[in-house]
Amino acid sequence: MVRLQLQRDFGESQNTTYFETAKIQTFSKPRNVCLSKTFDGDGCLKQIYTGLSTYIAYLPYVERENLTAAVIIDVKHLTTRLLNHIKDKLKDGWDHTLNVPTLPQGSAWTRKMVTYSILSNFENFMKDTCRAIYFINIKPKYVRMLGGKVPHNVV
């Protein structure tokens, strides 16, 4: 949907795949504890919380670019609800201070490409988040079924 709007705004002559490999960094950690062999549910929730906080900070940038603004309002609302739910699940009242870098305010093309990159990375992040939350929910039952042992290839 975003790609179609970019093509409509800038025409077919522009290369819309030029910035597809650009990544908006959400984590400063070198490894993803949600996908590692030594899965840590609490660490994974903290990582999800950090990522969601980052994307919530990026969504006003996307909204300013007026790309599907009505949808972005719903996404912001639902992401905030998910963030609050995950914060409630975290032990010890963990709180994280967020340091979000400023995003480019250059040409219209640059802003659209950054917006596209944010939305693309957010989609991938949410896919990984859904998998991790599903695994957090089924892991206790799965571990009991295997007698307390988790095989290394499960995650």
Secondary structure, DSSP 8 states (H G I E B T S, - for coil): -HHHHHHHHH-TTS-TTTTTT-------SSS-TTTSSS--HHHHHHHHHHHHHHHHHHHHHHHHTTSSHHHHHHHHHHHHHHHHHHHHHSGGG--------------HHHHHHHHHHHHHHHHHHHHHHHHHHHHHHHHHHHHHHTTS---TT--
